[in-house]
Amino acid sequence: MHICVSACVHVCLCACLHVHLHACLHFCVCVCVWADVCLSVEFSVDMAKVLSLMLHAADISHPAKDWPLHYYWTQALMEEFFRQGDKEAELGQPFSLLCDRNTTMIAQSQIGRT
């Protein structure tokens, strides 16, 4: 159970854009190492890293989809953020980034998020 919780936390943290470049670099290094050793030596894949990259790719992939699908996912994501902001306001906490439904401009929030 502890391994599962730890892996879930790690995967979610690695999906954060702040660590995106580091995660991509790490993945590229792993692929290069894998390419060098996969045919001659047994190796183990760091599944948390692979899952992190997969989650991050899924997280940022919707802008590459057709407009109706991208729009749907953007609206769903923003509603999730706004509900978090509503809860933060209810608890008297400051709003997290993009979570204030009264001041967040959805179109502008989509610029430069790659």
C-alpha positions in Angstrom: 0.0 0.0 0.0 2.8 2.4 0.9 4.5 1.8 -2.4 1.2 2.6 -4.3 0.6 5.8 -2.4 4.2 6.9 -2.8 4.1 6.2 -6.5 0.8 8.1 -6.9 2.3 11.1 -5.1 5.4 11.0 -7.2 3.5 10.6 -10.5 1.3 13.6 -9.7 4.2 15.8 -8.6 6.1 15.0 -11.7 3.1 16.1 -13.8 3.6 19.6 -12.5 4.9 21.9 -15.2 7.6 23.1 -12.9 9.4 19.8 -13.2 8.4 19.1 -16.8 11.8 19.9 -18.3 13.6 17.9 -15.7 11.3 14.9 -16.1 11.7 15.0 -19.9 15.5 15.2 -19.6 15.5 12.3 -17.2 13.3 10.3 -19.5 15.6 11.0 -22.5 18.6 9.8 -20.5 16.7 6.7 -19.5 15.9 6.0 -23.1 19.5 6.5 -24.2 20.7 4.1 -21.4 18.0 1.6 -22.3 19.0 1.7 -26.0 22.6 0.9 -25.0 21.9 -2.0 -22.5 18.6 -3.5 -23.4 20.0 -6.2 -25.7 22.9 -7.3 -23.5 22.0 -6.7 -19.8 18.9 -7.3 -17.8 17.5 -4.0 -16.5 14.6 -2.7 -14.5 12.4 0.2 -15.6 11.6 2.9 -13.1 7.9 2.6 -13.5 7.2 5.8 -11.4 9.2 7.8 -13.9 7.4 6.2 -16.9 4.0 6.7 -15.3 5.0 10.3 -14.5 5.8 11.0 -18.1 2.7 9.3 -19.3 0.5 11.3 -17.0 2.2 14.5 -17.9 1.8 13.8 -21.6 -1.9 13.1 -21.1 -2.2 16.2 -19.0 -0.9 18.5 -21.7 -2.0 16.7 -24.8 -5.6 18.1 -25.1 -4.5 21.3 -26.9 -3.2 19.2 -29.8 -6.7 17.6 -30.2 -9.5 19.0 -32.4 -11.1 22.2 -31.1 -14.3 20.7 -29.6 -12.3 18.1 -27.6 -9.8 20.7 -26.5 -12.6 23.1 -25.5 -14.4 20.4 -23.5 -11.3 19.5 -21.5 -10.4 23.1 -20.9 -13.8 23.8 -19.5 -13.8 20.7 -17.4 -10.3 21.5 -16.0 -11.2 25.1 -15.3 -14.3 24.0 -13.5 -12.2 21.7 -11.3 -9.9 24.6 -10.6 -12.8 26.9 -9.8 -14.3 24.4 -7.4 -11.0 24.2 -5.6 -11.0 28.0 -5.4 -14.5 28.0 -4.0 -13.3 25.6 -1.3 -10.3 27.8 -0.6 -12.5 30.9 -0.3 -14.8 29.0 2.0 -11.9 28.0 4.2 -10.5 31.6 4.2 -7.3 30.5 2.3 -5.7 32.4 -0.6 -6.6 31.3 -4.1 -4.2 28.9 -5.8 -3.2 29.9 -9.4 -6.1 29.9 -11.8 -8.6 28.9 -9.1 -10.5 32.3 -8.6 -13.5 32.1 -10.9 -14.1 35.8 -10.6 -10.7 36.9 -11.9 -9.3 34.1 -13.9 -9.5 34.7 -17.7 -9.7 31.2 -19.3 -8.5 32.2 -22.7 -5.4 33.9 -21.3 -4.7 31.0 -18.9 -4.2 28.7 -21.9 -1.3 30.8 -23.4 2.2 29.7 -22.7 1.3 26.5 -20.8 3.3 24.1 -22.9 
